[in-house]
Amino acid sequence: MQEVDRRALLAGLGIGGAVMAMSAAHAQSVTAGNAAPDRGPPRGPDPSARHRIRFAVVGLDHPHIFAMTDALIRGGGTLAMVYAPDPKQRAAFLGRYGDVRLARSEAEVLEAKDIQLVASASIPDLRAPLGIRVMRAGKDFLSDKPGITSLKQLADVRRAIAETRRKFAILYSERYEVRAAVRAGELVKAGAIGKVIQTVNLAPHRMSPASRPDWFWDTARYGGILTDIGSHQADQFLFYTGSTRADVVAAQAGNVGTPQHPRFQDFGDMTLTGNGGTGYVRVDWFTPDGLSTWGDGRLFILGTGGFIELRKYVDVAGRPGGDHLFITDAKGSRYEDCSKVALPFGPQFVSDVVERTEVAQDQRQALLAAELVLKAQARAKPPVLPGG
């Protein structure tokens, strides 16, 4: 069976039909990191998982919740409770994960003494307020991206972290759950291309308008295109350049091809600068139907001694599948198939929850990525001048 557009499929069916559909179709590589994995849920923790925790899920509005849950199970987490008032969402989730205790309310989750962590892929503007309530209940929080949709929410989250000493983690899956991106991090850390100077991220997505819920078209709900899919790219810029301070040089965002949804943004770009390097990001919703997957995500990392290119989800008219890495250094050019690279986020994050460390995700870096895209969104100019 031919590869299908996983993002369009899942959105079109809704979370309620996603699991059944994935069992009937051969989808793209799990390296997409953007929806329900190809195979069934993990049978248990990875061998590298050193700790065990119990976690709950609240908010199933985006199918990213499948990959988030799987990562936690691989890391040593036990899915102990779910709160899902929508019956279709609940049925799909239970269809994948089996007999999970159903909470009657959010409060029941927050009051549960045996829950250490809450994960959520609710509508984006609801994630930060939920995370704050979770932290104030004495639990850690893992959000889908974007975890924060306004600068006020960011200030509130930082205040709650300082007051509660709990974690507000954001799963930037285009780095954490993409095997080629993990391998690129290993090469950069080893000095394979010298000191990183610049990252360039190209992140096109397929719109599939007939399949989208109402909130998808409203910038007030998802924060705008830079806040949303740009957050992945800001995270990668900070990580690969090693920047701990950063700012926005220039930004554009707007609606250039979707007039039937005037509150939607279909194109954006931004230029970033940090104390470790510079970055350029382009995001859009213009993946054509002829592409075999939802987007031709590319990452270019320039160093003083070479460069790396990632073709994350597809090698257009080239090698099959995803997770393609190309590296050029003083010795020459070579290709690496990263499809078997381990995904360490789950085990590392569960260990962070237990040991109160920040190996999987640096809290300040995660929030700095959110801050960058929120500033870029606020400063963004229209990409096409009136009358253009």
C-alpha positions, 0 to 999 in steps of 0.5 A: 500500500502506498504511503499516506499523508499521516497529518491529513489522515489523522486530522481528517478522521479526528483523534477518534478514527486515527487508531483504526485507520493507522492499522489499515494503512502503511503510513510514513516513518515514525520519525515524523514525530507529529502524530500517532506512531505507526505501530502499537504502543510500547510494550514497556520501558526501554532498557535505558529507562532507570526509573518508574513514574505514574502519569495522567493525560488531560487534553486530547485535542491534538493527535500529538498526544499519542507520541507524547504518551508513547515517549513517557511509556518508553521512559518508564512511565505508567499511564494511570489516568486520563481525563477526556470528556469528548467521547470520540477522543476518549474511545480512540485513546483507550483503543490504543492504550487499553484499560486506563482509569477514567477521571471524572474531572480535571480536579480528580487528576490534580488531587490524585496522590499517585500521579507525578506528571500530567501530559496534555495536547489540549487546544494550544491556548489552554495548555499554559493555564492547565500547566500552572494548575498542575504545578500548583497541585504539586505535579510536573507538566509535559505539554505539546507545542506550543506550550505557551501562546502569549507573553502574559502566559509566559510570565505566569508560567515562569512565576509558577515554576519559581513558586512551585519548583515543578517542571513545565516541559514542552515536547518539541517533537521535531527535535526530541522525536526525530532520530536524524535530529538526535544524531545531529545533536550527537555530531555537533556535541562531538565537534564534527563540524567545528563550532556551529555558526548558523542553523537554517530551518525550513518547515513546510506543512500540509494544510488539509483544510477540510480536516481541520477543527475550528480552532486551527484557523484562529490565531487567538487559539493557536498563537499564530504560525511563528508561535505554533510551528515556529516553536520547533525551529526556535528550540533547534536554533537554541540547542544546536548553537548552544545559545543561552541568550537570544533575540529576534532580528526580524520576522514576518507572518501573515495570510498570503493564500488562504483568504477564506480564513482571514484569521489564519496565518499560512506563511512566516519567517524569522531571523534569530541571533544568540550568544552561540550563533544565528538562525533563520526559520521559514514556516508555511502551510503550502505542502502540495498534495503531490508530496508523499508526506506532510512536509519536507522538513529540512535543517542545515547546520553550518559550522566552522569545520563543515556542515550538516543537512537533515532531510527529516521526513522525506528525501524528495525523489531520492532515498525512501523514508525519512531520517536522512543525514548528510555531513560534509567536513574536511575529509569529504561528504557522507550519508547516514541513515538515522532510522535506527537511532535511539530516541532518548527523550522518554527515559531521560525525562522520566529520570529528570522527574525523579531526580529533579535534573534537566538532562532531557530538557533544560527548563530555561532553554525550553521557555526561551524558545517560547519567548523567541517565537512569541516576540517574533509573532508580536513583531512580525510584519506582513510578508506581502505589502498591501497591493502586492 
